[in-house]
Amino acid sequence: MPIFGTDGVRGLANGVLTADLALSLAQATAVVLGQGRTAEARKAEGKRLTAVVGRDPRVSGHFISAAVAAGLASSGVDVLDAGVIPTPALAFLVADRDADFGVMISASHNPAPDNGIKIFARGGVKLPDVVEARIEAAMSGEKLLPTGAGVGRISRFSDAEDRYVVHLLGSLPNQLDGIHVVLDCAHGAASGVSPETFKDAGAEVTVIGADPDGLNINEGVGSTHLDNLAEAVIRLGADIGIAHDGDADRCLAVDAAGKVIDGDQIMAILAVSMKERGHLTDDTLVATVMSNLGLHVAMREHGITVRQTAVGDRYVLEDMNAGGYALGGEQSGHVIMSEYATTGDGLLTGLHLVAEMARTKKTAAELASVMTVYPQVLINVRGVDRTRVNDDDGLLAAVREIESELGDTGRVLLRASGTEQLVRVMVEAADAESVKRHAERLADLVLERLAL
């Protein structure tokens, strides 16, 4: 089974993800990413390759990042150790320092015992599937293993966070003055940098979930647990709450009444604003097949085209790059603003959302009302053969039947998980009762026909 999933290598630290695997993966990465034209030119000039390495604060990040750094240095790569930083900061710094690639140690929104390795190519972009396959194949091949002066050096990237903050502040169209923001940093990588940046941008800031101890990342806090954030916003009378996940590549929000504003709604707000200001390329937004039907309806009403991709911000980014589009993302809160970032950036997204409140003098709820969220039911069906989901005639017939009944007012999606042995059943429509009925019927059929 391939070790790369939909977002890098991820699994239980010291279970799936061992120090040996991290070292071998780093050495293979040096082999494969050291073969590009720029990398070969540097080597011809007698220069070593450079990589930026960062991590989130989970405790296993210490030994995994050390193994990655050792694997790179043993392959002749100079390592800039950025320490604890958000994933989008790592991506930015790869481009900012003109590094050959970067490695982020994080399991994003997963619990503390898990960890992961995400690799970014030159320019801070995620790797395409074909390059990941080459790296995986290279893990069983010959290593570089230079000697003497040819081995890499490991040094502290001391101004990594400062460079990222300056970049974020420089992206804003206006200050955040007069807005009270509650930030939930998920006890993760943004615990220091996010409050600092929002304050520097002019917002009044209250912080929760910003005391990482290596074990509490994402535990009851962050973008996957919004109850505490909603309570804090209501209790403090704040204008908006912003929630990151463990590595801060996503952003969700709650309005002053504690109502959730998801990634689709955030994209709708930003898309309308960017079109109004002439910054939305070809009046087009890129979203995944999981985005709510309400997003499509709202964008159509505002003269904005929605392009659909497979699930995963890497696929959104690929489509954005191919068409030169300025905005894209996922319902989960991965939002990409390509003028300023090469990946989902929760800090950038949150800052621009709050900036739109300050610019328009509208509340978060008023901005979010641009889109009506259609009722949606998502059921994860476990214990089934996910590889057969698109080949079973009975399932495909059932999907067609439901789609015919819903017409233009709804849609159905069957999708094999990219990381787990399960099938996701999603149904959405204007009528909540029919959504529930169809989703449960289809989930039962998936279990019946694809059971292991």
Backbone torsions as a table, in degrees:
resi	resn	phi	psi	omega
1	MET	NA	135.9	179.6
2	PRO	-59.4	145.2	179.2
3	ILE	-84.1	-22.4	178.9
4	PHE	-84.2	132.0	174.8
5	GLY	-103.0	-152.8	-178.6
6	THR	-72.3	-17.4	179.7
7	ASP	-144.7	66.7	178.5
8	GLY	83.2	-159.1	178.5
9	VAL	-99.7	129.2	-176.5
10	ARG	-145.7	143.8	177.5
11	GLY	170.6	-176.1	-179.5
12	LEU	-64.7	125.4	178.3
13	ALA	-66.1	130.6	-174.1
14	ASN	71.4	5.8	170.8
15	GLY	-108.9	-90.9	173.7
16	VAL	-70.8	-44.7	-173.1
17	LEU	-100.1	96.0	-178.3
18	THR	-101.6	168.6	175.5
19	ALA	-63.1	-37.9	179.0
20	ASP	-62.2	-44.3	179.6
21	LEU	-64.4	-42.4	-179.3
22	ALA	-61.6	-42.9	179.5
23	LEU	-65.4	-45.5	180.0
24	SER	-63.8	-40.8	178.9
25	LEU	-63.6	-40.5	178.9
26	ALA	-64.8	-42.6	178.6
27	GLN	-63.6	-40.3	178.8
28	ALA	-67.3	-36.8	177.9
29	THR	-62.4	-41.7	177.9
30	ALA	-61.5	-38.8	179.0
31	VAL	-64.2	-50.6	-173.1
32	VAL	-74.8	-48.0	-176.8
33	LEU	-79.5	-7.2	174.4
34	GLY	-86.8	7.8	-176.6
35	GLN	-103.6	-0.5	-179.7
36	GLY	-71.1	166.8	-177.0
37	ARG	-60.0	-44.9	-179.4
38	THR	-67.0	-42.0	179.5
39	ALA	-62.4	-42.2	179.8
40	GLU	-65.8	-36.4	178.4
41	ALA	-64.9	-39.8	179.0
42	ARG	-64.8	-43.4	-179.8
43	LYS	-64.7	-34.9	178.0
44	ALA	-65.2	-28.7	177.9
45	GLU	-86.3	5.0	179.2
46	GLY	79.2	19.1	-179.1
47	LYS	-102.0	144.7	175.4
48	ARG	-82.3	155.7	172.8
49	LEU	-70.2	158.1	179.9
50	THR	-127.0	137.9	176.6
51	ALA	-133.1	142.2	173.3
52	VAL	-97.8	131.5	178.6
53	VAL	-121.3	130.6	177.3
54	GLY	-136.2	171.6	-179.5
55	ARG	-153.6	161.8	168.6
56	ASP	-89.6	176.1	-169.7
57	PRO	-82.9	4.7	-179.0
58	ARG	-61.7	147.0	-168.3
59	VAL	-61.6	-35.3	-178.8
60	SER	-69.6	-13.8	178.2
61	GLY	-61.7	-25.9	179.9
62	HIS	-62.5	-53.2	-175.6
63	PHE	-76.5	-30.5	-179.8
64	ILE	-71.7	-42.8	178.4
65	SER	-66.3	-34.5	176.6
66	ALA	-64.8	-40.6	178.6
67	ALA	-66.2	-41.1	177.9
68	VAL	-62.6	-47.2	179.8
69	ALA	-60.8	-40.8	178.7
70	ALA	-63.8	-42.9	179.4
71	GLY	-63.2	-39.8	179.5
72	LEU	-70.0	-48.6	-178.7
73	ALA	-62.0	-37.6	178.6
74	SER	-68.1	-15.0	178.3
75	SER	-99.2	7.7	178.1
76	GLY	87.7	18.1	-179.5
77	VAL	-102.4	129.2	172.5
78	ASP	-75.6	132.0	-175.7
79	VAL	-109.7	126.7	170.6
80	LEU	-99.6	107.3	-176.4
81	ASP	-86.5	105.6	-177.6
82	ALA	-85.7	-5.6	179.4
83	GLY	69.3	-145.6	-178.3
84	VAL	-81.1	113.8	178.2
85	ILE	-148.0	157.7	174.4
86	PRO	-64.8	153.6	175.8
87	THR	-55.7	-46.6	179.4
88	PRO	-63.9	-26.8	175.0
89	ALA	-66.2	-42.4	177.5
90	LEU	-59.1	-46.2	179.8
91	ALA	-61.0	-43.8	178.6
92	PHE	-61.8	-43.0	-175.2
93	LEU	-68.9	-30.8	175.1
94	VAL	-58.7	-45.2	178.7
95	ALA	-72.2	-42.2	-175.4
96	ASP	-63.5	-36.8	179.7
97	ARG	-94.4	5.4	-178.6
98	ASP	53.2	40.2	178.2
99	ALA	-75.8	160.7	-179.1
100	ASP	-77.0	-30.2	174.4
101	PHE	-169.0	177.4	179.3
102	GLY	-143.0	155.8	179.0
103	VAL	-132.8	124.2	178.6
104	MET	-109.8	129.3	178.7
105	ILE	-100.9	105.4	-178.0
106	SER	-166.9	148.1	171.0
107	ALA	-111.6	23.6	171.3
108	SER	55.9	-116.5	-175.7
109	HIS	-90.3	1.6	179.8
110	ASN	-69.0	161.2	178.4
111	PRO	-67.3	166.5	-171.9
112	ALA	-57.2	-36.5	-178.4
113	PRO	-64.5	-21.2	178.4
114	ASP	-84.5	160.6	169.0
115	ASN	-153.1	176.0	-176.9
116	GLY	-157.1	167.7	177.8
117	ILE	-130.6	119.8	176.9
118	LYS	-113.9	133.3	-177.6
119	ILE	-112.2	133.3	178.5
120	PHE	-116.7	133.0	178.8
121	ALA	-80.8	179.3	177.1
122	ARG	-51.0	138.1	-178.2
123	GLY	89.2	-5.7	178.0
124	GLY	80.8	27.4	-179.2
125	VAL	-102.8	147.8	177.4
126	LYS	-69.8	154.0	-175.8
127	LEU	-78.1	141.0	171.2
128	PRO	-71.0	162.0	-177.4
129	ASP	-55.3	-39.7	-175.2
130	VAL	-65.3	-34.9	179.3
131	VAL	-73.9	-38.7	175.1
132	GLU	-59.6	-40.1	178.5
133	ALA	-63.6	-37.9	178.1
134	ARG	-66.3	-40.5	178.4
135	ILE	-64.2	-44.1	179.4
136	GLU	-61.4	-40.4	178.1
137	ALA	-65.7	-36.0	-178.1
138	ALA	-70.2	-16.6	179.4
139	MET	-63.0	-24.6	179.6
140	SER	-101.8	6.5	-179.1
141	GLY	-102.0	-166.7	-179.2
142	GLU	-73.2	143.1	177.7
143	LYS	-93.5	167.9	-179.2
144	LEU	-76.9	-53.3	172.7
145	LEU	46.7	60.1	173.6
146	PRO	-69.8	167.9	179.1
147	THR	-127.6	171.1	177.3
148	GLY	56.8	-131.4	-176.9
149	ALA	-68.8	-9.7	-177.4
150	GLY	-78.8	-14.0	-179.1
151	VAL	-74.1	157.0	-177.4
152	GLY	-80.6	161.0	176.1
153	ARG	-107.6	148.4	176.2
154	ILE	-114.7	122.0	-179.2
155	SER	-134.4	157.0	-179.1
156	ARG	-78.3	130.1	176.3
157	PHE	-87.9	84.0	-165.5
158	SER	-70.8	-29.2	-177.5
159	ASP	-107.3	23.3	-177.0
160	ALA	-58.2	-50.1	-176.8
161	GLU	-65.5	-40.4	-179.5
162	ASP	-62.0	-42.1	178.7
163	ARG	-60.3	-40.4	-178.7
164	TYR	-67.4	-42.9	180.0
165	VAL	-61.9	-45.4	179.0
166	VAL	-59.8	-41.1	178.1
167	HIS	-61.5	-46.7	-178.9
168	LEU	-62.7	-47.0	-178.6
169	LEU	-62.7	-35.4	-179.9
170	GLY	-70.8	-15.0	-179.8
171	SER	-83.3	-16.1	-170.2
172	LEU	-76.8	137.5	177.2
173	PRO	-78.1	-19.7	-179.8
174	ASN	-162.3	165.3	179.4
175	GLN	-74.5	169.0	-177.8
176	LEU	-105.0	21.8	-176.4
177	ASP	-55.3	136.3	175.6
178	GLY	88.4	0.4	-178.9
179	ILE	-108.6	126.1	176.5
180	HIS	-94.8	115.6	-176.5
181	VAL	-112.9	132.0	168.8
182	VAL	-100.3	124.0	-179.4
183	LEU	-105.4	129.1	172.5
184	ASP	-110.3	110.6	-173.2
185	CYS	-95.9	7.6	173.7
186	ALA	60.2	23.4	-174.8
187	HIS	49.6	38.1	-172.3
188	GLY	-119.6	-154.0	-171.3
189	ALA	-68.5	-19.2	-178.1
190	ALA	-94.1	5.8	-172.4
191	SER	-59.3	-30.5	177.9
192	GLY	-96.6	-46.1	-170.0
193	VAL	-77.2	-32.7	-177.3
194	SER	-68.1	-51.0	177.0
195	PRO	-57.7	-41.1	179.6
196	GLU	-59.6	-44.6	-175.2
197	THR	-70.2	-43.6	178.6
198	PHE	-62.9	-39.0	177.2
199	LYS	-65.3	-44.7	179.1
200	ASP	-62.1	-27.3	179.2
201	ALA	-81.7	-4.7	174.0
202	GLY	107.0	-1.7	-178.5
203	ALA	-79.4	154.0	166.7
204	GLU	-84.3	126.5	-168.9
205	VAL	-122.5	130.4	166.8
206	THR	-116.6	136.4	-172.7
207	VAL	-117.9	134.8	169.0
208	ILE	-129.0	163.8	176.9
209	GLY	59.6	41.1	-177.4
210	ALA	-130.0	38.3	178.0
211	ASP	-127.2	66.8	-176.4
212	PRO	-67.1	136.7	175.9
213	ASP	-122.8	10.6	-179.8
214	GLY	92.2	-19.1	-176.9
215	LEU	-120.5	-15.3	-173.5
216	ASN	-100.8	9.3	-178.8
217	ILE	-58.5	130.4	179.1
218	ASN	65.7	6.2	-174.2
219	GLU	-81.4	96.0	179.5
220	GLY	73.4	9.2	-178.0
221	VAL	-137.0	173.6	175.6
222	GLY	86.0	-170.4	-171.1
223	SER	-68.2	-14.3	176.9
224	THR	-97.2	-1.4	179.4
225	HIS	-142.4	86.1	-170.1
226	LEU	-92.7	-2.6	-175.5
227	ASP	-61.5	-45.1	-178.8
228	ASN	-65.3	-37.4	177.9
229	LEU	-65.1	-45.5	179.1
230	ALA	-60.6	-42.8	178.9
231	GLU	-61.7	-42.1	-178.7
232	ALA	-67.0	-41.2	179.2
233	VAL	-61.5	-45.5	-179.5
234	ILE	-66.4	-45.6	-177.6
235	ARG	-62.5	-38.1	-176.5
236	LEU	-90.1	-7.5	-177.1
237	GLY	66.7	31.2	-178.7
238	ALA	-75.1	165.4	-178.1
239	ASP	-84.6	-31.1	-176.2
240	ILE	-163.0	152.0	172.2
241	GLY	-116.8	138.3	178.9
242	ILE	-119.3	128.6	-179.3
243	ALA	-119.7	130.5	172.7
244	HIS	-101.5	169.6	167.7
245	ASP	-102.7	-172.9	-170.9
246	GLY	-57.6	-35.9	-179.8
247	ASP	-108.1	6.0	171.5
248	ALA	62.4	31.3	173.5
249	ASP	-94.6	3.9	176.1
250	ARG	-135.0	162.1	-179.2
251	CYS	-145.1	127.6	166.6
252	LEU	-121.6	166.7	-175.5
253	ALA	-141.2	163.1	169.4
254	VAL	-130.4	144.9	179.8
255	ASP	-84.7	-175.6	-174.2
256	ALA	-62.9	-21.7	178.4
257	ALA	-94.2	4.5	179.0
258	GLY	84.8	9.8	-179.8
259	LYS	-82.6	135.2	-176.0
260	VAL	-69.2	137.5	171.0
261	ILE	-115.2	107.1	-172.8
262	ASP	-87.1	-177.4	-176.1
263	GLY	-62.2	-35.9	177.5
264	ASP	-63.1	-44.3	179.7
265	GLN	-66.6	-38.8	177.1
266	ILE	-62.5	-43.8	177.8
267	MET	-62.1	-39.1	178.9
268	ALA	-62.4	-44.2	179.0
269	ILE	-61.0	-48.3	-177.3
270	LEU	-68.5	-37.5	-179.3
271	ALA	-63.2	-46.3	179.9
272	VAL	-63.6	-43.1	178.8
273	SER	-62.6	-45.9	-178.0
274	MET	-66.4	-36.1	176.3
275	LYS	-65.0	-43.3	-179.4
276	GLU	-60.2	-35.2	-177.2
277	ARG	-95.9	5.0	176.7
278	GLY	76.6	25.4	-178.0
279	HIS	-111.6	4.1	-178.2
280	LEU	-99.6	102.1	-175.3
281	THR	-55.4	125.7	178.7
282	ASP	54.0	23.5	-178.7
283	ASP	47.9	47.7	-173.8
284	THR	-128.9	136.8	174.6
285	LEU	-116.6	138.2	178.2
286	VAL	-107.0	124.7	-179.4
287	ALA	-136.0	169.4	179.8
288	THR	-93.7	172.7	179.9
289	VAL	-65.9	-14.1	-179.7
290	MET	-86.9	-7.9	-179.2
291	SER	-64.3	147.5	-175.3
292	ASN	-65.7	144.2	178.0
293	LEU	-57.9	-31.4	178.6
294	GLY	-60.2	-30.7	177.0
295	LEU	-64.1	-43.4	179.6
296	HIS	-62.6	-42.8	-179.7
297	VAL	-63.8	-46.8	-178.4
298	ALA	-63.2	-43.1	-179.2
299	MET	-66.8	-37.8	177.8
300	ARG	-61.1	-39.3	179.6
301	GLU	-66.3	-23.8	-179.5
302	HIS	-104.0	13.1	176.5
303	GLY	70.9	30.0	-178.3
304	ILE	-114.4	130.1	178.4
305	THR	-84.3	137.7	176.2
306	VAL	-111.0	120.7	174.2
307	ARG	-96.7	141.3	-176.8
308	GLN	-110.5	142.0	177.1
309	THR	-130.9	176.0	170.9
310	ALA	-65.9	163.3	-179.9
311	VAL	-69.7	136.7	-178.6
312	GLY	125.6	127.6	-175.9
313	ASP	-66.4	-19.9	176.8
314	ARG	-64.9	-36.6	-179.9
315	TYR	-75.3	-34.5	173.9
316	VAL	-60.9	-46.3	-178.3
317	LEU	-64.3	-40.0	178.4
318	GLU	-58.4	-43.6	179.9
319	ASP	-68.8	-38.6	178.1
320	MET	-62.9	-43.9	-179.6
321	ASN	-65.3	-40.0	-178.8
322	ALA	-62.8	-36.1	-177.7
323	GLY	-104.3	-1.5	-178.7
324	GLY	69.6	29.8	-175.7
325	TYR	-81.5	153.5	-171.1
326	ALA	-96.6	-20.9	-173.6
327	LEU	-142.5	137.2	176.4
328	GLY	-165.1	172.0	178.5
329	GLY	163.1	-164.9	-174.3
330	GLU	-129.8	158.2	177.5
331	GLN	-58.8	-30.2	-177.8
332	SER	-70.7	-8.2	177.6
333	GLY	107.6	1.1	170.3
334	HIS	-75.1	107.3	-179.6
335	VAL	-121.0	129.9	-178.3
336	ILE	-112.0	122.0	173.1
337	MET	-110.8	98.0	-165.3
338	SER	-68.1	-17.0	176.7
339	GLU	-66.8	-25.8	-173.4
340	TYR	-122.8	-12.0	-173.1
341	ALA	-149.7	155.0	178.5
342	THR	-106.3	3.3	-179.2
343	THR	-154.3	174.6	175.7
344	GLY	-59.9	134.6	-176.9
345	ASP	-135.4	105.2	-176.8
346	GLY	-66.2	-33.5	178.8
347	LEU	-71.1	-47.0	179.0
348	LEU	-58.5	-45.3	-179.6
349	THR	-61.9	-48.7	-179.9
350	GLY	-62.1	-41.8	178.8
351	LEU	-61.1	-44.3	-178.1
352	HIS	-72.5	-30.8	174.8
353	LEU	-64.8	-47.3	179.2
354	VAL	-67.7	-35.5	176.7
355	ALA	-60.6	-35.1	178.2
356	GLU	-68.7	-35.6	174.2
357	MET	-61.6	-45.2	-178.8
358	ALA	-66.7	-37.8	-178.0
359	ARG	-68.5	-43.7	-174.3
360	THR	-91.9	-12.6	-174.6
361	LYS	62.2	26.6	177.9
362	LYS	-102.7	153.8	175.1
363	THR	-75.6	165.4	177.0
364	ALA	-61.1	-38.9	179.4
365	ALA	-64.4	-40.9	178.5
366	GLU	-63.6	-41.3	178.3
367	LEU	-65.7	-42.2	-177.7
368	ALA	-67.7	-21.0	-178.3
369	SER	-69.0	-5.4	176.0
370	VAL	-62.2	-20.2	-177.4
371	MET	-129.9	133.9	172.1
372	THR	-94.9	122.9	-179.2
373	VAL	-81.2	119.4	178.5
374	TYR	-76.1	143.7	175.8
375	PRO	-54.6	134.1	-176.3
376	GLN	-139.4	133.2	175.4
377	VAL	-119.4	126.5	177.6
378	LEU	-119.5	122.3	-179.9
379	ILE	-120.4	126.2	175.1
380	ASN	-92.2	115.5	-178.5
381	VAL	-98.6	112.5	-176.7
382	ARG	-97.9	166.9	177.8
383	GLY	72.4	29.6	-178.8
384	VAL	-129.0	162.9	178.4
385	ASP	-85.5	99.3	-175.6
386	ARG	-66.6	-22.0	-176.5
387	THR	-69.9	-16.5	-176.1
388	ARG	-101.4	5.6	-171.6
389	VAL	-63.8	-30.6	-178.0
390	ASN	-96.5	5.3	-177.0
391	ASP	-117.5	-3.3	-176.3
392	ASP	-88.2	116.0	-175.5
393	ASP	-62.5	-36.8	-179.7
394	GLY	-64.7	-41.0	177.6
395	LEU	-66.3	-45.1	-179.2
396	LEU	-62.1	-37.4	177.9
397	ALA	-66.2	-40.2	179.2
398	ALA	-64.5	-40.3	177.9
399	VAL	-62.3	-45.3	179.6
400	ARG	-61.5	-38.7	-179.8
401	GLU	-64.5	-44.4	-179.8
402	ILE	-66.8	-42.9	179.5
403	GLU	-61.4	-37.4	178.3
404	SER	-64.8	-39.7	179.8
405	GLU	-68.5	-39.2	-178.0
406	LEU	-76.2	-31.2	-178.3
407	GLY	62.2	-140.1	-177.9
408	ASP	-78.0	-4.5	-175.2
409	THR	-92.9	2.7	-179.0
410	GLY	-163.2	179.0	178.1
411	ARG	-157.1	163.0	-177.6
412	VAL	-129.8	140.6	177.5
413	LEU	-139.4	124.8	170.5
414	LEU	-109.2	127.3	-176.0
415	ARG	-143.7	129.0	173.9
416	ALA	-73.5	133.7	176.4
417	SER	-62.8	143.4	177.7
418	GLY	-85.6	-10.0	-174.8
419	THR	-126.2	-16.8	-176.3
420	GLU	-131.6	160.2	179.0
421	GLN	-83.8	74.0	179.7
422	LEU	-154.4	164.2	176.4
423	VAL	-119.4	133.1	178.9
424	ARG	-95.1	128.1	176.6
425	VAL	-110.3	120.1	178.8
426	MET	-126.1	131.1	174.7
427	VAL	-132.1	135.8	175.4
428	GLU	-141.6	147.2	-179.5
429	ALA	-167.9	174.1	-178.6
430	ALA	-70.3	-26.6	-177.3
431	ASP	-101.3	115.4	-175.1
432	ALA	-63.8	-36.9	-177.2
433	GLU	-65.7	-42.6	-179.9
434	SER	-70.2	-32.1	177.3
435	VAL	-61.2	-49.1	-179.3
436	LYS	-61.7	-44.6	-177.8
437	ARG	-63.2	-47.3	-178.7
438	HIS	-67.1	-40.5	-178.2
439	ALA	-64.3	-44.2	-179.4
440	GLU	-66.5	-40.1	178.1
441	ARG	-62.5	-44.2	-177.4
442	LEU	-70.4	-37.2	177.3
443	ALA	-62.7	-41.9	177.4
444	ASP	-61.5	-39.0	-178.9
445	LEU	-69.3	-38.4	176.8
446	VAL	-60.3	-46.2	-179.2
447	LEU	-64.1	-39.3	-179.6
448	GLU	-65.2	-41.9	-171.0
449	ARG	-92.5	-24.5	-174.5
450	LEU	-115.2	10.7	-176.3
451	ALA	-58.7	138.9	178.5
452	LEU	-77.2	NA	NA
